């Protein structure tokens, strides 16, 4: 006999996390981690939370789903209002936002400002190298004019 913790929910009415992950592993932290690692396109943070909690709500209401799985879903959903869960949500939101921005980049304005700074930096490097090359060649010419050679002396 299979334990509830080892079961998944088979329904198109819930987020794919609940059809892929065993009930014993369900948690908000695990869900967000799973989204970041397994989803090709990251949804907005609010969409993640809505999908997670609405899926839990749907699972709780389904009498066809074994009671131990519904109890797991119910406990997680009820914990949403706990102060500890609110702190966890904020920590996860900050982490998620960093991952989201890293995957999709910053705003166009921020990206363009970064690119422009890089271009200016490269241009300055090129100017410095060109100036150094000019100075080096002038120095070599000066040295060749000021050094007496044996053929000039004769």
Secondary structure, DSSP 8 states (H G I E B T S, - for coil): ---GGG-----TTS-HHHHHS-GGG--HHHHHHHHHHH-SS---HHHHHHHHHHHHHHHHH-TTS-HHHHHHHHHHHHGGGSHHHHHHHHHHHHHHHHHHHHHH-S-HHHHHHHHHHHHHHHHHHHHHHHHHHHHHHHHHHHHHHHS--HHHH-
